[in-house]
Amino acid sequence: MGSIRSKIKSRVEKFIEVDSTGYRRAILCIFIKVKKATIDELHEMLGKKYNVSRNTVASMVGYIHSKLGILRSHKESYKTPMVYTLREEYLDLLMKVVNTPHEPSSDAIA
């Protein structure tokens, strides 16, 4: 189980590392706070601080869900929106990574 957690931690760190706008860290922070949300709810919350499109939010959530593996998705019926839920087993890991101050790598400076 430890190796899966370390892979996920590495993926989340890389995901945040290339965050030039702050959207990525902000959306992860929102998930830490609310635990579950739809794309429209996330867009509304993120839109208060950033000028971000709904498609950008949907794209980020899709990436987090499929590549990072820290979200679950559930759809009640075909008429309801998809609800994304943060997996509780990764909450502590996500909090550590998000709260770590971002230090520019030596590659980014050159």
N, C-alpha and C positions, 0 to 999 in steps of 0.2 A: 504494500500500500504506500510505503514511503516513496518509492520511485515515481509513482503516478503523481503524488503531491509535488515532488521536486520538478517534474516535467511541467505541470500546470503552473507552478510558481515561475519557472523560467519563461513560459509563454506569456504570462501576465506582465512580467517585467519587460519583455521585449515589446509588448503591446503598448505599454505606457512610455517606454523609451523613445518611441517615434512620435509621441504626442506633441506636436508643435502648437496646436491650438488650445489645448486644455480640455477638449471635449471628452476624450477617452477617460482621463482620470475622473472628470466630473460625473460621467455616466456610471462608473464603477462606484463612486461615492454615493450616488443616488440609490443604487442597488443595495449597498450596505445599510442605508437608512430605511428604505421602504420594503425591502425583501422581495416584493413582487410588483410587477407593473406591466401595462400594455405599451405598445409603441407610442400611441397617442398621449398617454400619461407621461411617459419619459420625455417626449418632445415638448410638452407643455412645461415640465419642470426645467429642462435644459434650456428652453427658449427664454426663460426669465433672465438668464445670465449671458447667454450667447445667442448670436444670430445664426441659427442652425436650421437646416431644412428637415422636414419629416423623413425624407429619403436618406439623409445622412445618418439620422438616428437609427432608422430601420437597418441600414447597412452595418452600423457598428454593433447593434444588438445581434444581428445575424452572425457576424464574425465572432463575437463573444460566445454565443451559443454553440456554434459549430466547431470553432478552432480552439477556444480556450477551455471549453467544457465545464464552466462553472455555473451554467444556467440550465434550468429545466423549462420546458415549454408545455403548455396545456391549453386545449381548446374545448370548451363545453359542447359547442355544436358548430355547424358550418356558418351560422349567422353571427356568432360571437367572435370578438378579436382574440388573438393568441395572447395568453398571459405568460410572461417570463418570470421565473422564480429563481432566486439565488440559492444554490445548493448550500445547506447549512454546514456541511463538512468542510467547505472551503472559505467560510466566513472569516476565520482567524487568519488564514493565509492571505486573503485579499486585503484585510485591514492592515496587516504588516507591510505589504507591498505598496499599497496606496499611501500610507502614512510615512513611508521612507522618502526623505527629500530627494528630489531629482538632481543628480550630479551629471553634468555633461561629460560624455566619454572623450577620450583623447582623439578618437576618430572624428568626432563632431567638430572639434576645434580646428583641425587641420584643413 
